[in-house]
Amino acid sequence: MLAQTGTTDWEQFQGDPGHPGTLGDGPAPPYAVAWTFKAPEGALSAPVVVGDVAITVGEHAVYGVDLATGGQAWQLIRNGGPISMPAVGIVGDRRILVFVDTAGTGKEANTTLVRVDLGTMKELAPRTPLLATTHGGIAVDGGNAYLGDDEGNTYAVDLATGTLGWTAKGSGEVLGTPAVSDGRVYAVANDVEQGVATLYALDAGSGSEMWTYQPKGAGAGMSVPAATGGVVVVGTSDRLVHALSADDGTERWQSLVLSAFSPVSSSALSSDVLLVSDYPGGLYRLDPGTGARLWDYQLNELVPRSSPVVSGGAVLLGLNDGRLVAIDLDSGLLVWQGEENPGLIGAIAVSPELVVAVKGGMPGSLVAWKHDPTGKLLSVPSPTVVDPATLFGNAAIAVVATFVVLFVPFRLLASRARPAFGDGEDAAGPEEEEEA
Amino acid sequence: MSKKRRKSRSGKRPRPQAVLEEVAAPARPAPPGLFKWLTPRAGDTVFPSVSRSIARGLLVVGSSALILGVTFGFVFLAWVGLVALGFEGPPGRIVDLAALPPVSTYFDALNGVGIYGYGLAGMLVSMGFLLLRALVVAVVTGLIVVRLEGEGTALEGLLRGLRAYPTVLTVNVIAMASMLFGSFVLPFLGAGIGFLGYVAILVAALVFLAFAPAAAIREERSILETLRRSARAALMPRSKHILMCLLYIFLALPLLLAFAPEGNFLTVNPSIRAWVYGLCASFIHVAFLAAFSYRWMAVEDEVPEQPVKRTRR
């Protein structure tokens, strides 16, 4: 049984502050494209899904997209700045949209967190000033918004009032969305200059540092953390997935995968499912208790900005070549894949009817897929699963063919060539030599 | 079979008649024009030319069903073994499965840490690969030497190869140690110089150790003495040995890998094309092993027993 998010909405990155990436009653493969929403200008952020709209941040506006039609339902003007994923939190009976806005450029840049009441579509004053610009997404939990910036700061902002609760300083850039679970905020700061990455566990109420985790020799490039049930999971650039105790950061287990991770990609972690994707396109299902690998699928295509998401019994992942792929959660077989086309597929959001993902390119777009009852399900194993007939058959054909092509002419050549070392007594050519 | 080729009391096998002598008193008429370039010519060095050495290497390996069979069998079994240990590709690695140390050492280490990570387990498995690698190189060199000598059975080649195993293992260990040293030290020099330094380590290891397997089989001296003689041979004037080593490194690393089908595609079921390419690459590796052996056998009597002391004018 999969752990599910509290609502059918996908209000933030990976659906929930702990990043479970799961909507059990989401649509199952096979899929067909339901609609595409093209940005009027520039790129788009990954979407959140609330009620009947998908919300995405564009270069100079925030768009609400009608889930039924893919048409624009509304838009909010935004000054500009880096495009980062928004989130929606609930305060009382109000749904509050939060996103980052930057006015001005360079030293004059003024980055703020903007709150909008989705009931009235009015911005709530005041805006919350941030110390630096941000590329990471926003997590919402318990009436607070949590986000990091490019200078290593992590913030807690009261959703109701916009008050800055606390700021915690880290070393490096917080590129991903913080994870929040059991009263703790987990943020990863990647410090490329120093070649280190640090996971900070902060008290959600005060922002005080509870512990840090900085694996030696792993270098910069830690993945976005995921947390649930007293466990925090991160991937490091030495190809290890680490499960840490939420209490003190001690390591419970580590598991080796084939490659390093994107710093903006998270695992999907619930009590009984752990899914991890590495940058070159490896998708792994691990046992959350032990880290044992249950299956893996090598997609042989980069996964620069997507994170695994579970919907309808399948694991969905967006690839650099524009494909959305679905792997069966139990068997690890590829059951569906979309068509290749320009523009990577980034972070995914799921509603009960649709799978919505951001698509890269200029202009960017949102693409929605719905279950297609007439579509065909595939059953393709990972190319890294041994197929004895192919492995031995291909090798046998190649060995025989290569042997004949090399041996026949060289044997002929050898019969006419002089021995390597002759002394007059060794007139016999190689053709007369004995081989065992 | 000539009695002159039998092992002498000193333990060293009589040297095959020198290349130059062969020209002076050919045993049989010179081959027709097409094959003339395989025939040694007189010059100011006892080393056969690089092109002639490589041609001889290709001929020795390509015309031997046994050496080809052992090479191809090893490549296939190595792939299956790696897959059984958890290796997931890419098939581009087939290209260097039969490479010579230190190129092979690099890939052994890469495969070890690829499967088991950068910790102790990865290092231990790399060492295990190194033990097997040394065995294969020793046996194949034994078969090559017997074939170059023009007499002796495959069994004799096998046994002589096995006797040379400690020396060949030492060659592999030195190659591994050089690379480990490089991986710790060179990063401090920055990316560009570090890379050049790494290439320099590969070339230097090959230059000084390339003759050691053949020398161990031919002369059956102590490990240390064999390594010394291999290095002394490498430093002999006008040998063009460094050129040949550079050529091999260039072939084995960037060139063969760049054109490998399914080069970076992760699969454990390579296509026929990938296998054929990998087997042809393996043939080239073993041909270079034969070429180095041929060169050693041509000059072994000329290699100084003591280091040559150069005096200042």
Boltz contact constraints between the chains, C-beta under 6 A:
constraints:
  - contact:
      token1: [A, 238]
      token2: [B, 118]
      max_distance: 6.0
  - contact:
      token1: [A, 256]
      token2: [B, 117]
      max_distance: 6.0
  - contact:
      token1: [A, 298]
      token2: [B, 266]
      max_distance: 6.0
  - contact:
      token1: [A, 300]
      token2: [B, 265]
      max_distance: 6.0
  - contact:
      token1: [A, 300]
      token2: [B, 266]
      max_distance: 6.0
  - contact:
      token1: [A, 383]
      token2: [B, 267]
      max_distance: 6.0
  - contact:
      token1: [A, 384]
      token2: [B, 88]
      max_distance: 6.0
  - contact:
      token1: [A, 384]
      token2: [B, 266]
      max_distance: 6.0
  - contact:
      token1: [A, 384]
      token2: [B, 268]
      max_distance: 6.0
  - contact:
      token1: [A, 386]
      token2: [B, 268]
      max_distance: 6.0
  - contact:
      token1: [A, 387]
      token2: [B, 269]
      max_distance: 6.0
  - contact:
      token1: [A, 390]
      token2: [B, 269]
      max_distance: 6.0
  - contact:
      token1: [A, 391]
      token2: [B, 269]
      max_distance: 6.0
  - contact:
      token1: [A, 394]
      token2: [B, 272]
      max_distance: 6.0
  - contact:
      token1: [A, 394]
      token2: [B, 275]
      max_distance: 6.0
  - contact:
      token1: [A, 395]
      token2: [B, 76]
      max_distance: 6.0
  - contact:
      token1: [A, 395]
      token2: [B, 275]
      max_distance: 6.0
  - contact:
      token1: [A, 397]
      token2: [B, 272]
      max_distance: 6.0
  - contact:
      token1: [A, 398]
      token2: [B, 272]
      max_distance: 6.0
  - contact:
      token1: [A, 398]
      token2: [B, 275]
      max_distance: 6.0
  - contact:
      token1: [A, 398]
      token2: [B, 276]
      max_distance: 6.0
  - contact:
      token1: [A, 399]
      token2: [B, 72]
      max_distance: 6.0
  - contact:
      token1: [A, 402]
      token2: [B, 276]
      max_distance: 6.0
  - contact:
      token1: [A, 402]
      token2: [B, 279]
      max_distance: 6.0
  - contact:
      token1: [A, 403]
      token2: [B, 68]
      max_distance: 6.0
  - contact:
      token1: [A, 406]
      token2: [B, 62]
      max_distance: 6.0
  - contact:
      token1: [A, 406]
      token2: [B, 283]
      max_distance: 6.0
  - contact:
      token1: [A, 407]
      token2: [B, 68]
      max_distance: 6.0
  - contact:
      token1: [A, 410]
      token2: [B, 62]
      max_distance: 6.0
  - contact:
      token1: [A, 410]
      token2: [B, 63]
      max_distance: 6.0
  - contact:
      token1: [A, 411]
      token2: [B, 63]
      max_distance: 6.0
  - contact:
      token1: [A, 414]
      token2: [B, 59]
      max_distance: 6.0
  - contact:
      token1: [A, 414]
      token2: [B, 63]
      max_distance: 6.0
  - contact:
      token1: [A, 416]
      token2: [B, 31]
      max_distance: 6.0
  - contact:
      token1: [A, 416]
      token2: [B, 35]
      max_distance: 6.0
  - contact:
      token1: [A, 417]
      token2: [B, 35]
      max_distance: 6.0
  - contact:
      token1: [A, 417]
      token2: [B, 38]
      max_distance: 6.0
  - contact:
      token1: [A, 418]
      token2: [B, 39]
      max_distance: 6.0
  - contact:
      token1: [A, 419]
      token2: [B, 150]
      max_distance: 6.0
  - contact:
      token1: [A, 420]
      token2: [B, 56]
      max_distance: 6.0
  - contact:
      token1: [A, 420]
      token2: [B, 148]
      max_distance: 6.0
  - contact:
      token1: [A, 420]
      token2: [B, 294]
      max_distance: 6.0
  - contact:
      token1: [A, 421]
      token2: [B, 16]
      max_distance: 6.0
  - contact:
      token1: [A, 421]
      token2: [B, 17]
      max_distance: 6.0
  - contact:
      token1: [A, 422]
      token2: [B, 22]
      max_distance: 6.0
  - contact:
      token1: [A, 422]
      token2: [B, 27]
      max_distance: 6.0
  - contact:
      token1: [A, 423]
      token2: [B, 17]
      max_distance: 6.0
  - contact:
      token1: [A, 424]
      token2: [B, 27]
      max_distance: 6.0
  - contact:
      token1: [A, 425]
      token2: [B, 2]
      max_distance: 6.0
  - contact:
      token1: [A, 426]
      token2: [B, 150]
      max_distance: 6.0
  - contact:
      token1: [A, 427]
      token2: [B, 27]
      max_distance: 6.0
  - contact:
      token1: [A, 427]
      token2: [B, 28]
      max_distance: 6.0
  - contact:
      token1: [A, 430]
      token2: [B, 63]
      max_distance: 6.0
  - contact:
      token1: [A, 435]
      token2: [B, 66]
      max_distance: 6.0
  - contact:
      token1: [A, 435]
      token2: [B, 154]
      max_distance: 6.0
  - contact:
      token1: [A, 436]
      token2: [B, 153]
      max_distance: 6.0
  - contact:
      token1: [A, 436]
      token2: [B, 154]
      max_distance: 6.0
  - contact:
      token1: [A, 436]
      token2: [B, 155]
      max_distance: 6.0
